[in-house]
């Protein structure tokens, strides 16, 4: 870390780093709190660091509670100053992002929207501040997962809730149907799988009421995306990515609003 910071200010360096380029310290240590605590203290003591990356999360197979405990350990051990941004890596489903924010992170690094697009999934979970996790983050509650995910206006359970079989999903409410006269639409983990045959003639947008460029025109239907997926057209992933990124940004905006409340 210090070698990189020194090279940043050394004009003789073969690959000089622009002074206006922010440099974040990566805090590692696997699943061992004592190592992460040591790295956090060293990073916090370096005044030239512009921010902190809480790295290596989600790679060791730790459960959500253990990951959140590691984040709290890194932030408190430094302590990492609140004036410098903290970035959490290894985030997956929306509830993982909420847990990171509740633990004290300012930003999260996730490929979840694009991963969902590649899998033919459209994000449809609630992203209001009254939905799952957003209000909980503002209150600092870590119980947004599991049973708490069924509260409020939220209609879908996120990943990692422990529900397994279809019977479990139906019993918990994770497998639900849209209130639409055209018929039920299976939804798991806040997504709809547009590869399913039930979307063949579905003329609805990906998410009614969504303001993204794909949904608001009314020209792109679930049935059309289903056709593109069946034909293995790249356009399906492009359209899904536009919608999913827009929806995820709205979700994160709701998280910020809830955290500031």
C-alpha positions in Angstrom: 0.0 0.0 0.0 2.7 2.5 1.0 4.7 1.6 -2.1 1.7 2.5 -4.3 1.2 5.8 -2.4 4.9 6.6 -2.8 4.9 5.9 -6.5 1.9 8.1 -6.9 4.0 11.1 -5.8 7.2 10.0 -7.6 7.6 11.7 -10.9 10.4 9.2 -11.8 8.0 6.3 -11.7 7.6 4.5 -15.0 3.8 4.5 -14.7 3.0 7.7 -12.8 -0.5 7.8 -11.2 -2.3 11.1 -11.7 -2.5 13.1 -8.5 -6.3 13.6 -9.0 -6.8 9.8 -9.1 -8.2 8.6 -5.8 -6.4 5.6 -4.3 -8.3 3.3 -1.9 -6.6 0.9 0.5 -7.8 -2.7 0.2 -8.4 -4.4 3.5 -8.1 -8.1 3.3 -7.8 -11.0 5.8 -10.2 -13.7 4.7 -12.6 -14.9 7.4 -10.1 -14.0 10.2 -11.2 -10.9 12.2 -7.8 -10.5 13.8 -6.0 -10.1 10.4 -8.7 -7.8 9.1 -8.5 -5.7 12.2 -4.7 -5.4 11.8 -5.0 -4.3 8.1 -7.8 -1.9 9.0 -5.6 -0.2 11.6 -2.7 0.1 9.1 -4.9 1.6 6.4 -6.6 4.0 8.8 -3.2 5.3 10.0 -2.2 6.3 6.4 -3.3 9.9 5.8 -2.7 9.6 2.0 -5.4 7.0 1.5 -8.6 8.4 -0.1 -10.9 5.6 0.9 -11.2 1.9 1.9 -12.1 -1.2 0.0 -13.4 -4.0 2.3 -12.2 -6.7 0.0 -12.3 -10.5 -0.2 -15.9 -10.7 1.0 -18.2 -13.4 -0.4 -15.2 -15.5 -1.6 -14.8 -17.7 1.4 -18.3 -18.9 1.6 -19.1 -17.0 4.8 -22.8 -16.6 5.7 -24.4 -13.1 5.7 -24.1 -12.7 9.5 -20.4 -13.5 9.5 -19.8 -11.1 6.6 -21.6 -8.4 8.4 -19.6 -9.1 11.5 -16.3 -8.8 9.5 -17.4 -5.5 8.1 -18.2 -4.1 11.5 -14.8 -5.4 12.8 -12.9 -3.6 10.0 -14.8 -0.4 10.4 -14.5 -0.3 14.2 -10.9 -1.6 14.5 -9.3 1.2 12.4 -11.4 3.0 13.1 -12.1 3.8 9.5 -12.9 7.5 9.5 -16.4 8.3 8.3 -15.0 11.2 6.2 -13.5 8.7 3.7 -15.7 6.3 1.7 -15.9 2.6 2.5 -16.6 0.2 -0.3 -17.8 -3.4 0.3 -17.1 -6.0 -2.4 -18.7 -9.4 -2.9 -22.3 -8.2 -2.6 -24.9 -10.3 -4.4 -28.7 -10.0 -3.9 -30.3 -6.7 -2.8 -30.5 -7.8 0.8 -26.7 -8.2 0.9 -26.3 -4.6 -0.1 -28.8 -3.6 2.6 -26.8 -5.5 5.2 -23.5 -3.8 4.1 -25.1 -0.4 4.4 -26.5 -1.3 7.8 -23.0 -2.3 8.9 -21.6 1.1 7.9 -20.6 0.9 4.2 -21.0 3.8 1.9 -20.8 2.0 -1.4 -21.1 -1.6 -2.6 -19.6 -3.4 -5.6 -22.0 -5.8 -7.2 -22.6 -7.5 -10.6 -26.1 -8.7 -9.5 -28.1 -6.7 -12.1 -25.9 -7.9 -15.0 -25.7 -11.4 -13.7 -29.5 -11.4 -13.6 -29.7 -10.1 -17.2 -27.4 -12.8 -18.4 -29.7 -15.4 -16.8 -32.8 -14.0 -18.5 -34.2 -12.5 -15.3 -36.0 -9.2 -14.9 -35.8 -7.5 -11.5 -39.3 -6.7 -10.1 -38.8 -6.4 -6.4 -40.1 -3.4 -4.5 -37.6 -0.6 -4.1 -39.6 1.8 -2.0 -38.2 3.0 1.3 -41.0 1.0 2.9 -39.9 -2.2 1.2 -37.6 -4.8 2.5 -34.4 -3.7 4.0 -34.5 0.0 3.1 -36.4 1.0 6.2 -34.4 -1.6 8.2 -31.2 0.0 7.1 -32.3 3.4 8.3 -33.1 1.9 11.7 -29.8 -0.1 11.7 -31.6 -3.4 12.0 -29.9 -6.4 10.5 -33.1 -8.6 10.6 -34.2 -7.5 7.1 -33.4 -11.0 5.9 -35.5 -14.1 6.5 -38.8 -13.5 8.2 -38.4 -9.7 8.0 -38.5 -9.9 4.2 -42.2 -10.7 4.2 -43.1 -7.5 6.0 -44.5 -4.2 4.6 -45.2 -3.7 1.0 -42.6 -6.2 -0.2 -44.0 -9.0 -2.4 -40.8 -11.0 -3.0 -38.1 -12.6 -1.0 -34.5 -12.0 -1.8 -31.9 -14.7 -2.2 -30.4 -16.4 0.9 -33.6 -16.6 2.9 -33.2 -20.4 3.2 -36.3 -21.3 1.2 -35.6 -24.3 -1.0 -38.4 -26.3 -2.5 -41.3 -24.9 -4.4 -43.5 -25.9 -1.5 -41.3 -23.8 0.8 -41.3 -20.9 -1.6 -45.1 -20.9 -1.8 -45.5 -21.2 1.9 -43.1 -18.3 2.6 -44.6 -16.1 -0.2 -41.4 -16.1 -2.3 -43.3 -17.8 -5.1 -46.2 -15.4 -5.8 -48.3 -14.2 -8.7 -48.8 -10.8 -10.2 -52.3 -9.3 -9.6 -53.0 -9.2 -13.3 -56.0 -10.6 -15.3 -53.6 -12.2 -17.8 -52.7 -14.8 -15.2 -50.2 -15.7 -12.6 -46.5 -14.9 -13.1 -44.1 -17.0 -11.0 -41.5 -14.8 -9.2 -38.6 -16.0 -7.1 -36.1 -13.8 -5.3 -37.6 -10.6 -6.6 -37.1 -11.6 -10.3 -39.2 -13.1 -13.1 -37.6 -15.7 -15.3 -38.5 -14.7 -18.8 -37.3 -18.0 -20.2 -40.4 -19.6 -18.9 -43.1 -20.6 -21.4 -45.8 -18.7 -19.6 -44.4 -15.5 -21.0 -44.7 -16.5 -24.6 -47.8 -14.3 -25.3 -47.4 -11.9 -22.3 -47.8 -8.3 -23.7 -47.0 -6.5 -20.4 -43.8 -4.5 -19.9 -41.1 -6.0 -17.7 -42.4 -4.1 -14.7 -45.6 -2.1 -15.0 -45.0 1.5 -13.9 -41.2 1.3 -14.3 -39.7 4.4 -15.9 -36.7 2.8 -17.6 -36.3 3.2 -21.3 -37.4 -0.4 -21.9 -40.6 -0.3 -19.9 -41.9 3.2 -20.4 -42.2 3.0 -24.2 -44.7 0.1 -24.1 -43.0 -1.4 -27.2 -41.0 -4.1 -25.4 -43.1 -6.8 -23.8 -42.2 -9.8 -21.7 -43.3 -12.0 -24.6 -40.8 -10.2 -26.9 -38.0 -10.7 -24.4 -39.0 -14.3 -24.1 -38.8 -14.7 -27.9 -35.3 -13.1 -28.0 -34.1 -15.4 -25.3 -35.5 -18.4 -27.1 -33.8 -17.2 -30.3 -30.5 -16.6 -28.3 -30.5 -13.0 -29.5 -28.0 -10.7 -27.7 -30.6 -8.0 -27.7 -32.5 -9.8 -24.9 -29.5 -9.3 -22.5 -29.1 -5.7 -23.6 -32.7 -4.8 -22.9 -32.7 -6.7 -19.6 -29.5 -5.0 -18.6 -31.1 -1.5 -19.2 -34.1 -2.4 -17.1 -32.2 -4.2 -14.3 -29.6 -1.4 -13.9 -32.3 1.3 -13.8 -34.3 -0.7 -11.2 -31.2 -1.4 -9.1 -30.2 2.3 -9.1 -33.8 3.1 -8.0 -33.4 0.5 -5.2 -30.1 2.0 -4.1 -31.6 5.5 -4.1 -34.3 4.2 -1.8 -31.6 2.8 0.5 -29.9 6.2 0.6 -33.1 8.0 1.4 -33.9 5.5 4.2 -30.4 5.8 5.6 -30.7 9.6 5.7 -34.1 9.6 7.3 
